[in-house]
Amino acid sequence: MPLTPPGDDAGDTAGETWLALTTSPLPVAEIYDWSVRPDCGAVVLFSGTVRDHAEGRAGVAHLTYEAYEEHVVPRLAAIAEEIRRHWPDVGRIALLHRTGRLELGTSSVVVSVSAPHRGEAFEAARFGIDTLKATVPIWKQETWADGQGWALGARDVTEVR
């Protein structure tokens, strides 16, 4: 299923927020292009990519992400709402995450925020990725040269605050 940004006819801020959990590759360039608005002078886009090492593990070959799917998009929506509450001038927000097997260099998560000024765009994007990692039920399994296991940095999922 191709990922497409929300249309302008979605109403209020719904058309300004792109949320997704997918097995498809994340369209990073399209997310950036969609985030640009004429009233926003800043777009901060964070893309988390699969790297070749993890805490205490060298030679990571790939990651496999799993999610408690029916809870992911509602949690992403809560994060977007909280961003808009803290930074009311924010323009567009994109919060997308992949599941399944991801190879080195693949984008696993993208958070993008547009805002009139860079400070609020940076702050809101940082809040977005940090809160996503803490509150959205997505887990990763690492595969490395000598075996595989769930990520060592895992923590309990909390509520969006």
N, C-alpha and C positions, 0 to 999 in steps of 0.2 A: 504494500500500500504506500503510495507516495505521500510525503509530508508536504502539506501546503499551509501557508499562513492563513490566519482568519481573514475573512472579507470585511470590507468597510460597512456592510449591512448588518453586522452582528449586534450593533447597538451599544451605547455607552462605552465603557472600557473593555467590553468583551472583544471587540474588534481590534483592540490595542494590546491584547495579551495572547501570546502563542504558547500553549502548553502541550506537551506530548511525552508519551512513553512509547517507544517503538523498537522494533528489531531492524529497521531500515537505517542506512547510513544517515548521519545528521548533516543537513545541508547548510554548513557553516556560512558560506558566502551569501546564500539566500537569506539566512537569518539576519546577517549584518545589513544587507540591502533593505530588508523589510523594516528593520529597526530605525532607519534614518527617517526623520520628519523635518519639515522646514522650520518648525519652531524649536527644534532641539539642536543645540550646537555641539553635543557630545553623544557618542555611542561607546559604551564599554562592553566588549564581548569577551567572555571567558570561555575557553574551550579546554576541558580536561581530556588529556590524551593518554593512551596506554603506554607506559614506559617499561624499560627492560629490568627494572629492579623495584623492590618494595622493602618495607621495614624488615630488616633481618634476612632478606631473600635476594640473592643475585641471580641473574640469568632468567628473569621472568620472560616466558615465551608468549603468553597470551592471558587474557582475563575472560571470565564468564560472569555476566551480571544476571542476577535473578531479582524479581520484584514481587511484592504483594500487590498485584496489578490494580485491583479495584480501589486501593487506597492512594495510589500514586498521584493521579491527576487532581483529586480533591486536596491533597496536601500541597501540590504545586500551586493550585488556585489560592490557597490560604497564604502561601508565601507572597504571591503577587499582590494580594489584598494588603498584606502587612507592609510591603514596599510602598504601595500607594498611600497608605496611612502615614508612614514616616516621612516620605518624600513626595508630597502631593503634586509637584510639578513634573514628575516623571512622565515621559511620553509612552513609549512602547516597552513591553517586558516580554522576553522569551525565556522559557525554562523547559528544556528538552533533555531527555535521557534515553540512552539505548539499553537494551537487554540482549542476552545471548553472548556468543563467543566473539570477542574483539581482539584483533591482532595489534601488534606494536604500531604505534603512531596513529591509531584510529581514535577519533573523537568519541568519547563516551558520554559526555555531558556538555551542554552549552547553556550559558546564562548570558543574556544580552539585555542591556538597559539603555534607553535613550533619555536624555534630560536636557534642559536648557543650558546647563553648565557642567563642566567636568567633575567637580567635587561631588555633587549629588549623584552623578552617574557612577562614579567609582564606588562611593559608599553603598549605594543601592545594589550594585552588582556584587560587591563583596558580601553584603548581607544575604543576597540571593543564594550564592553558592554555599556559604557557610551554613545557612539555615536548611538548604536542601540536604546537605550531607548529614545534618543532625536530626532531621524530622521526616524524611521520606524513606519508606521501607524498601530500599534497594541495597542488595548485598553483592559483593564480588568475591569470586573464587580465583585465586592466582595459580597458574601452572608455570613451574620453573624446571630447571634441568633435573633436579632430584625428586620431584613430586608435585603435589598440588595441595591446596588447603584454602580455607577461608581467610580473608585478609586479617592480619594481626591487629590493625587499627580499628576494628569494628567496635561499635558502641551501641547502647540501647537507643532506640528511636524515641524521640521526645515530641511534645506538641509544639506547633509553631507559636512563637512569642515575639 
